[in-house]
Amino acid sequence: MTLRIYNTLSREKEPFEPLHPGRVNMYVCGPTVYDYPHIGHAKTYVSFDVVVRYLRYLGLDVLYVQNITDVGHLTDDADSGEDKIGKRAAERRVQPMQLVETYTREFFQATDALNCLRPDISPRATGHIPEMIDLIQRLVDEGHAYVSEGNVYFDVESFRDYGKLSRRRLEEQEASGRVEAGAGKRNASDFALWKAAAGTGHMMRWNSPWGGGFPGWHIECSAMAMKYLGETLDLHGAGVDNVFPHNEDEIAQSECATHAPFVRYWMHNGTVLVGGEKMSKSKGNFKTVAEEIGRFGAQVLRFWVVSSHYRSPIDYTDESVRDAGRALERLQIAVQNADRYLGLPVGDETDASRSAAEELTLQTESLRRLFLEGMDDDFNTPVAVSALFGLASETNRVAATAAHRSPVGARAVTGAREQLSELLGVLGLDVSPASDAAEDDIAGPVLDLLLQARAALRQHRDWPASDAIRDGLKGLNVIVEDRPGGATWRRGSGI
């Protein structure tokens, strides 16, 4: 099956064909670093991390660029209000770049914890002011932008395709009151490429042909994306709330400057909701990534994200995350059962064990195909996850209750475990038991002795004492499971 991607521009799933065979140039709108990253950010960057991982799994050479916005993002879409970073820095009484450094570190710590691959390039807006000025000047020279009172505005009426991404007509935008005419604007819908910095006390300012000021938010992404990826990008990712005006304005200014298509495939992920409302800093209903990792664990949060389709909105509730944790534990148990089985002594091959092993081998390949079919269908991770659960169930069927391993069974279980680990890796998940080796050198033998003592209690039908050991270990996040070949222990997920 060929990979198909839902293109926001066409509103259809399209076969993915990179501009240059074997290579993918991919840009994702990065964070504005003025506060802690929240769960909405987690959904965006985990979702696009899965895209990068899968493209590379298919053998494609992906150049992944994700910017850091550290200037120019105003508190209002209509080119009014204050710079978010400057405003927050003034509130905290710190230097703007001090604020930026703090929250840039917080962002990368959060995405690292969520096992997101670092972008190949993470350009900062403040490091690319010359490129932005050059791009703005090109637009002024070609009549697509004009200077007014030290500001530079893009003339949206000069681009006849304006609105093609969001499917908005100019007259509809103006009639809705979405934009307002600003001082010096020719049209209400014109947007700022450069903003004059009033007064000498404005710290976020640079010299330009039009006077001291700072770049508009939209011009930043165009300048940085084209510097590293060329005039036409294969993939551009962002949150669905960025379709208009941010991505729409990127298209207008980029295509007017280069006379070439800016992006071949536009991808937008759905929002995170809290009680039906979008999670956002402005609403004050957000949960930070760090605090939720502390409550549930990073792998559980990541699994919560990939359990839904990237384009779907999703409600964030404690119960939904706990459900994700319990589901993730099922996959972890399958891996642990496989490892336990492969450590059993070799026993006789029987017709039943051979048949079960052969069926597992067939199901492993079938479920791998289902996983790939799901991912090829616009990165449908829910289908991919269902294939993983099927593979876990098939592995458990052979490995969970066996008292010994057979040669054919060992080959089948090894193949299933390797496939499960490989496909989990495509989603950025690792359910192998994580433990400190030195700690397990002590804990493992002690737990084995406890299970031997418990087995003796059970032989004497001292059920209360046997249950007390089991329940006490459960309180320490160690799960005891009774099997035909004897009791085993494993670490719990903590959910």
C-alpha positions as semicolon CSV with decimal commas, in nm:
position;residue;x (nm);y (nm);z (nm)
1;M;0,000;0,000;0,000
2;T;0,124;0,349;-0,083
3;L;0,142;0,609;0,192
4;R;-0,147;0,852;0,162
5;I;-0,161;1,180;0,353
6;Y;-0,462;1,403;0,416
7;N;-0,366;1,736;0,259
8;T;-0,543;2,030;0,423
9;L;-0,499;2,225;0,100
10;S;-0,702;1,979;-0,112
11;R;-0,915;1,836;0,173
12;E;-0,832;1,490;0,038
13;K;-0,599;1,200;0,107
14;E;-0,326;1,206;-0,157
15;P;-0,048;0,958;-0,241
16;F;0,271;1,092;-0,090
17;E;0,533;1,171;-0,352
18;P;0,831;1,380;-0,233
19;L;0,961;1,648;-0,466
20;H;1,297;1,469;-0,473
21;P;1,266;1,086;-0,466
22;G;1,389;0,938;-0,142
23;R;1,416;1,275;0,036
24;V;1,161;1,459;0,247
25;N;1,190;1,823;0,351
26;M;0,961;1,871;0,651
27;Y;0,884;2,180;0,857
28;V;0,671;2,198;1,172
29;C;0,569;2,522;1,343
30;G;0,752;2,524;1,674
31;P;0,658;2,673;2,010
32;T;0,646;3,036;2,118
33;V;0,867;3,007;2,424
34;Y;0,707;3,229;2,687
35;D;0,561;2,965;2,922
36;Y;0,576;2,597;3,014
37;P;0,481;2,343;2,745
38;H;0,139;2,189;2,804
39;I;-0,048;1,878;2,692
40;G;-0,165;2,052;2,375
41;H;0,200;2,087;2,277
42;A;0,253;1,721;2,365
43;K;-0,014;1,615;2,116
44;T;0,133;1,829;1,839
45;Y;0,496;1,730;1,874
46;V;0,436;1,362;1,952
47;S;0,205;1,342;1,648
48;F;0,464;1,486;1,412
49;D;0,740;1,284;1,576
50;V;0,546;0,971;1,473
51;V;0,528;1,108;1,117
52;V;0,906;1,157;1,109
53;R;0,970;0,813;1,257
54;Y;0,744;0,638;1,009
55;L;0,888;0,819;0,707
56;R;1,235;0,714;0,817
57;Y;1,111;0,360;0,883
58;L;1,005;0,354;0,518
59;G;1,363;0,435;0,423
60;L;1,314;0,803;0,339
61;D;1,583;1,061;0,419
62;V;1,395;1,321;0,626
63;L;1,535;1,667;0,697
64;Y;1,319;1,785;0,988
65;V;1,311;2,155;1,078
66;Q;1,113;2,290;1,373
67;N;1,152;2,653;1,468
68;I;1,165;2,833;1,800
69;T;0,958;3,154;1,803
70;D;1,133;3,396;2,036
71;V;0,999;3,726;1,900
72;G;0,712;3,863;1,692
73;H;0,417;3,653;1,810
74;L;0,164;3,914;1,918
75;T;-0,116;3,868;2,168
76;D;-0,374;3,923;1,891
77;D;-0,396;3,769;1,544
78;A;-0,493;4,102;1,388
79;D;-0,145;4,255;1,427
80;S;-0,235;4,431;1,748
81;G;-0,138;4,383;2,109
82;E;0,207;4,321;2,254
83;D;0,477;4,072;2,174
84;K;0,397;3,771;2,395
85;I;0,757;3,729;2,504
86;G;0,814;4,098;2,571
87;K;0,491;4,120;2,768
88;R;0,570;3,814;2,984
89;A;0,929;3,931;3,039
90;A;0,800;4,268;3,164
91;E;0,555;4,091;3,398
92;R;0,834;3,875;3,541
93;R;1,084;4,164;3,542
94;V;1,341;3,964;3,350
95;Q;1,521;4,012;3,020
96;P;1,325;3,877;2,719
97;M;1,612;3,648;2,619
98;Q;1,635;3,523;2,978
99;L;1,270;3,421;2,954
100;V;1,333;3,261;2,615
101;E;1,625;3,054;2,742
102;T;1,424;2,929;3,039
103;Y;1,125;2,811;2,839
104;T;1,327;2,679;2,545
105;R;1,500;2,446;2,790
106;E;1,164;2,350;2,939
107;F;1,030;2,270;2,592
108;F;1,317;2,041;2,499
109;Q;1,313;1,871;2,839
110;A;0,943;1,796;2,788
111;T;0,980;1,662;2,433
112;D;1,289;1,462;2,529
113;A;1,094;1,301;2,813
114;L;0,814;1,217;2,569
115;N;1,077;1,045;2,351
116;C;1,039;1,289;2,061
117;L;1,336;1,288;1,825
118;R;1,515;1,622;1,824
119;P;1,462;1,814;1,497
120;D;1,762;1,815;1,266
121;I;1,753;2,197;1,281
122;S;1,582;2,414;1,544
123;P;1,625;2,770;1,412
124;R;1,539;3,065;1,633
125;A;1,354;3,361;1,488
126;T;1,596;3,610;1,645
127;G;1,883;3,439;1,465
128;H;1,726;3,495;1,124
129;I;1,634;3,864;1,117
130;P;1,853;3,933;0,806
131;E;1,673;3,660;0,609
132;M;1,337;3,806;0,710
133;I;1,438;4,158;0,609
134;D;1,558;4,030;0,270
135;L;1,229;3,844;0,215
136;I;1,023;4,149;0,313
137;Q;1,225;4,370;0,082
138;R;1,157;4,132;-0,210
139;L;0,785;4,162;-0,142
140;V;0,806;4,542;-0,125
141;D;1,006;4,555;-0,452
142;E;0,748;4,339;-0,632
143;G;0,451;4,542;-0,511
144;H;0,310;4,280;-0,273
145;A;0,395;4,482;0,039
146;Y;0,399;4,849;0,136
147;V;0,554;5,067;0,406
148;S;0,337;5,271;0,641
149;E;0,464;5,466;0,941
150;G;0,760;5,232;0,990
151;N;0,543;4,921;0,955
152;V;0,545;4,694;0,651
153;Y;0,218;4,526;0,553
154;F;0,145;4,252;0,303
155;D;-0,122;4,353;0,052
156;V;-0,352;4,049;0,047
157;E;-0,538;4,175;-0,260
158;S;-0,214;4,134;-0,456
159;F;-0,237;3,756;-0,415
160;R;-0,546;3,624;-0,587
161;D;-0,521;3,281;-0,420
162;Y;-0,537;3,425;-0,068
163;G;-0,764;3,201;0,138
164;K;-0,700;2,879;-0,056
165;L;-0,581;2,688;0,253
166;S;-0,851;2,802;0,495
167;R;-1,123;2,835;0,226
168;R;-1,197;3,188;0,348
169;R;-1,288;3,472;0,116
170;L;-1,155;3,819;0,194
171;E;-1,498;3,975;0,207
172;E;-1,614;3,707;0,452
173;Q;-1,319;3,771;0,680
174;E;-1,382;4,143;0,690
175;A;-1,759;4,104;0,732
176;S;-1,709;3,868;1,027
177;G;-1,501;4,122;1,215
178;R;-1,215;3,872;1,228
179;V;-0,976;4,152;1,126
180;E;-0,987;4,524;1,178
181;A;-0,838;4,809;0,981
182;G;-0,524;4,930;1,155
183;A;-0,346;5,260;1,133
184;G;-0,184;5,289;0,794
185;K;-0,337;4,971;0,649
186;R;-0,485;4,982;0,300
187;N;-0,715;4,688;0,371
188;A;-0,836;4,542;0,698
189;S;-0,703;4,197;0,598
190;D;-0,347;4,311;0,529
191;F;-0,104;4,163;0,777
192;A;0,222;4,288;0,925
193;L;0,557;4,172;0,792
194;W;0,748;4,423;1,007
195;K;0,631;4,617;1,310
196;A;0,775;4,950;1,417
197;A;0,903;4,948;1,774
198;A;0,769;5,259;1,939
199;G;1,003;5,436;2,178
200;T;1,363;5,368;2,271
201;G;1,272;5,136;2,559
202;H;1,151;4,853;2,334
203;M;1,414;4,581;2,383
204;M;1,294;4,347;2,108
205;R;1,400;4,565;1,815
206;W;1,638;4,551;1,520
207;N;1,748;4,802;1,257
208;S;1,588;4,770;0,914
209;P;1,541;4,978;0,597
210;W;1,208;5,089;0,747
211;G;1,337;5,185;1,091
212;G;1,378;5,010;1,423
213;G;1,133;4,729;1,480
214;F;1,076;4,355;1,485
215;P;0,939;4,095;1,240
216;G;0,581;3,978;1,218
217;W;0,510;3,624;1,333
218;H;0,412;3,488;0,990
219;I;0,723;3,602;0,801
220;E;0,944;3,411;1,044
221;C;0,833;3,064;0,939
222;S;0,859;3,144;0,567
223;A;1,213;3,280;0,602
224;M;1,341;2,996;0,821
225;A;1,167;2,717;0,629
226;M;1,296;2,834;0,291
227;K;1,649;2,896;0,421
228;Y;1,693;2,532;0,520
229;L;1,446;2,344;0,300
230;G;1,425;2,542;-0,023
231;E;1,142;2,731;-0,188
232;T;0,907;2,431;-0,199
233;L;0,860;2,209;0,107
234;D;0,734;1,853;0,095
235;L;0,552;1,862;0,431
236;H;0,445;2,142;0,661
237;G;0,288;2,052;0,995
238;A;0,105;2,265;1,249
239;G;-0,190;2,270;1,484
240;V;-0,530;2,312;1,320
241;D;-0,568;2,653;1,487
242;N;-0,275;2,776;1,278
243;V;-0,451;2,722;0,944
244;F;-0,572;3,082;0,959
245;P;-0,416;3,328;0,971
246;H;-0,065;3,194;1,026
247;N;-0,033;2,924;0,758
248;E;-0,253;3,113;0,514
249;D;-0,021;3,414;0,543
250;E;0,286;3,194;0,506
251;I;0,155;3,076;0,169
252;A;0,076;3,426;0,046
253;Q;0,409;3,586;0,130
254;S;0,618;3,285;0,023
255;E;0,453;3,224;-0,312
256;C;0,451;3,594;-0,400
257;A;0,825;3,610;-0,328
258;T;0,928;3,290;-0,510
259;H;0,651;3,239;-0,770
260;A;0,661;2,871;-0,674
261;P;0,434;2,647;-0,462
262;F;0,535;2,683;-0,098
263;V;0,416;2,345;0,039
264;R;0,310;2,024;-0,133
265;Y;0,134;1,861;0,165
266;W;-0,016;2,053;0,456
267;M;-0,078;1,850;0,772
268;H;-0,271;1,978;1,075
269;N;-0,326;1,797;1,403
270;G;-0,642;1,824;1,611
271;T;-0,664;2,013;1,937
272;V;-0,664;1,891;2,296
273;L;-0,989;1,975;2,473
274;V;-1,076;2,018;2,839
275;G;-1,447;1,988;2,902
276;G;-1,515;2,057;2,534
277;E;-1,296;2,371;2,519
278;K;-0,953;2,397;2,362
279;M;-0,668;2,365;2,611
280;S;-0,473;2,689;2,597
281;K;-0,270;2,926;2,808
282;S;-0,508;3,213;2,736
283;K;-0,799;3,016;2,885
284;G;-0,594;2,905;3,184
285;N;-0,718;2,546;3,148
286;F;-0,387;2,387;3,057
287;K;-0,186;2,113;3,226
288;T;0,189;2,126;3,188
289;V;0,374;1,831;3,041
290;A;0,608;1,814;3,340
291;E;0,331;1,790;3,600
292;E;0,138;1,529;3,403
293;I;0,450;1,319;3,348
294;G;0,494;1,331;3,725
295;R;0,139;1,198;3,769
296;F;0,121;0,936;3,494
297;G;0,462;0,880;3,337
298;A;0,598;0,994;3,000
299;Q;0,534;0,667;2,815
300;V;0,170;0,667;2,925
301;L;0,120;1,026;2,803
302;R;0,280;0,941;2,470
303;F;0,060;0,633;2,436
304;W;-0,245;0,848;2,517
305;V;-0,153;1,069;2,220
306;V;-0,088;0,791;1,968
307;S;-0,404;0,605;2,066
308;S;-0,605;0,870;1,880
309;H;-0,568;0,989;1,521
310;Y;-0,350;1,296;1,486
311;R;-0,626;1,492;1,310
312;S;-0,889;1,417;1,573
313;P;-0,959;1,647;1,867
314;I;-0,928;1,465;2,197
315;D;-1,054;1,538;2,550
316;Y;-0,792;1,529;2,821
317;T;-0,922;1,362;3,137
318;D;-0,754;1,169;3,415
319;E;-0,959;0,862;3,330
320;S;-0,861;0,867;2,962
321;V;-0,494;0,878;3,060
322;R;-0,539;0,598;3,312
323;D;-0,712;0,392;3,042
324;A;-0,409;0,453;2,820
325;G;-0,182;0,337;3,103
326;R;-0,376;0,016;3,151
327;A;-0,370;-0,049;2,776
328;L;0,004;0,015;2,760
329;E;0,052;-0,231;3,046
330;R;-0,109;-0,503;2,832
331;L;0,166;-0,457;2,575
332;Q;0,429;-0,455;2,847
333;I;0,292;-0,782;2,988
334;A;0,315;-0,945;2,645
335;V;0,683;-0,850;2,618
336;Q;0,749;-0,979;2,970
337;N;0,566;-1,304;2,897
338;A;0,776;-1,350;2,584
339;D;1,096;-1,290;2,780
340;R;0,986;-1,531;3,054
341;Y;0,901;-1,797;2,795
342;L;1,238;-1,763;2,624
343;G;1,407;-1,814;2,961
344;L;1,224;-2,142;3,036
345;P;1,405;-2,477;3,008
346;V;1,369;-2,657;2,675
347;G;1,097;-2,921;2,670
348;D;0,964;-3,176;2,424
349;E;0,806;-3,063;2,099
350;T;0,442;-3,166;2,070
351;D;0,189;-3,138;1,792
352;A;0,000;-2,881;1,995
353;S;0,305;-2,665;2,067
354;R;0,417;-2,684;1,703
355;S;0,073;-2,586;1,577
356;A;0,048;-2,294;1,820
357;A;0,393;-2,170;1,719
358;E;0,319;-2,192;1,347
359;E;-0,004;-1,999;1,399
360;L;0,185;-1,731;1,592
361;T;0,432;-1,691;1,305
362;L;0,147;-1,648;1,055
363;Q;-0,036;-1,401;1,280
364;T;0,281;-1,201;1,339
365;E;0,319;-1,131;0,968
366;S;-0,053;-1,066;0,923
367;L;-0,063;-0,817;1,210
368;R;0,253;-0,646;1,086
369;R;0,077;-0,587;0,753
370;L;-0,225;-0,446;0,938
371;F;0,005;-0,208;1,128
372;L;0,163;-0,084;0,805
373;E;-0,173;-0,049;0,632
374;G;-0,293;0,168;0,917
375;M;0,015;0,388;0,907
376;D;-0,002;0,416;0,528
377;D;-0,359;0,545;0,564
378;D;-0,271;0,897;0,679
379;F;-0,076;0,775;0,984
380;N;-0,380;0,603;1,137
381;T;-0,222;0,516;1,470
382;P;-0,543;0,373;1,624
383;V;-0,538;0,099;1,360
384;A;-0,165;0,049;1,416
385;V;-0,221;0,022;1,793
386;S;-0,500;-0,234;1,742
387;A;-0,253;-0,445;1,542
388;L;-0,010;-0,427;1,833
389;F;-0,277;-0,551;2,073
390;G;-0,353;-0,837;1,835
391;L;0,016;-0,928;1,828
392;A;0,033;-0,906;2,207
393;S;-0,266;-1,140;2,242
394;E;-0,117;-1,393;2,000
395;T;0,215;-1,382;2,185
396;N;0,042;-1,436;2,519
397;R;-0,151;-1,731;2,376
398;V;0,175;-1,920;2,321
399;A;0,396;-1,779;2,595
400;A;0,183;-1,682;2,895
401;T;0,097;-2,022;3,042
402;A;0,371;-2,247;2,908
403;A;0,577;-2,450;3,156
404;H;0,865;-2,499;2,909
405;R;0,971;-2,378;2,568
406;S;0,991;-2,582;2,252
407;P;1,242;-2,514;1,972
408;V;0,969;-2,413;1,725
409;G;0,790;-2,209;1,990
410;A;1,110;-2,023;2,080
411;R;1,159;-1,917;1,717
412;A;0,798;-1,800;1,688
413;V;0,798;-1,610;2,017
414;T;1,134;-1,451;1,937
415;G;0,997;-1,333;1,603
416;A;0,679;-1,196;1,763
417;R;0,870;-1,017;2,037
418;E;1,114;-0,861;1,790
419;Q;0,827;-0,749;1,569
420;L;0,638;-0,605;1,864
421;S;0,943;-0,407;1,978
422;E;1,015;-0,285;1,625
423;L;0,662;-0,161;1,560
424;L;0,637;-0,003;1,903
425;G;0,957;0,181;1,814
426;V;0,788;0,326;1,505
427;L;0,543;0,491;1,747
428;G;0,827;0,598;1,976
429;L;0,727;0,353;2,251
430;D;0,941;0,114;2,451
431;V;0,760;-0,128;2,682
432;S;1,063;-0,335;2,772
433;P;1,094;-0,352;3,151
434;A;1,304;-0,055;3,254
435;S;1,511;-0,119;3,563
436;D;1,842;-0,047;3,723
437;A;2,068;-0,347;3,668
438;A;2,243;-0,311;4,005
439;E;1,909;-0,288;4,182
440;D;1,778;-0,599;4,005
441;D;2,088;-0,794;4,106
442;I;1,953;-0,767;4,459
443;A;1,577;-0,733;4,408
444;G;1,542;-1,025;4,166
445;P;1,683;-1,298;4,393
446;V;1,491;-1,156;4,694
447;L;1,164;-1,165;4,501
448;D;1,237;-1,519;4,384
449;L;1,290;-1,626;4,746
450;L;0,960;-1,463;4,845
451;L;0,780;-1,656;4,571
452;Q;0,940;-1,980;4,691
453;A;0,820;-1,908;5,046
454;R;0,475;-1,825;4,909
455;A;0,469;-2,152;4,713
456;A;0,542;-2,343;5,036
457;L;0,258;-2,160;5,213
458;R;0,022;-2,251;4,931
459;Q;0,124;-2,618;4,954
460;H;0,017;-2,608;5,320
461;R;-0,303;-2,424;5,220
462;D;-0,210;-2,120;5,424
463;W;-0,400;-1,891;5,189
464;P;-0,407;-1,580;5,416
465;A;-0,027;-1,573;5,446
466;S;0,013;-1,645;5,073
467;D;-0,224;-1,362;4,984
468;A;-0,048;-1,127;5,225
469;I;0,280;-1,174;5,033
470;R;0,103;-1,118;4,699
471;D;-0,079;-0,807;4,824
472;G;0,229;-0,667;4,992
473;L;0,430;-0,698;4,671
474;K;0,149;-0,535;4,475
475;G;0,179;-0,237;4,709
476;L;0,544;-0,218;4,602
477;N;0,437;-0,222;4,233
478;V;0,542;-0,585;4,187
479;I;0,272;-0,805;4,032
480;V;0,262;-1,177;4,117
481;E;0,104;-1,407;3,857
482;D;0,026;-1,774;3,922
483;R;0,093;-1,999;3,622
484;P;0,093;-2,373;3,558
485;G;0,473;-2,379;3,577
486;G;0,484;-2,177;3,899
487;A;0,436;-1,817;4,009
488;T;0,624;-1,535;3,837
489;W;0,665;-1,167;3,919
490;R;0,683;-0,854;3,708
491;R;0,696;-0,484;3,765
492;G;0,364;-0,301;3,738
493;S;0,301;0,016;3,541
494;G;0,210;0,220;3,847
495;I;-0,124;0,323;3,692
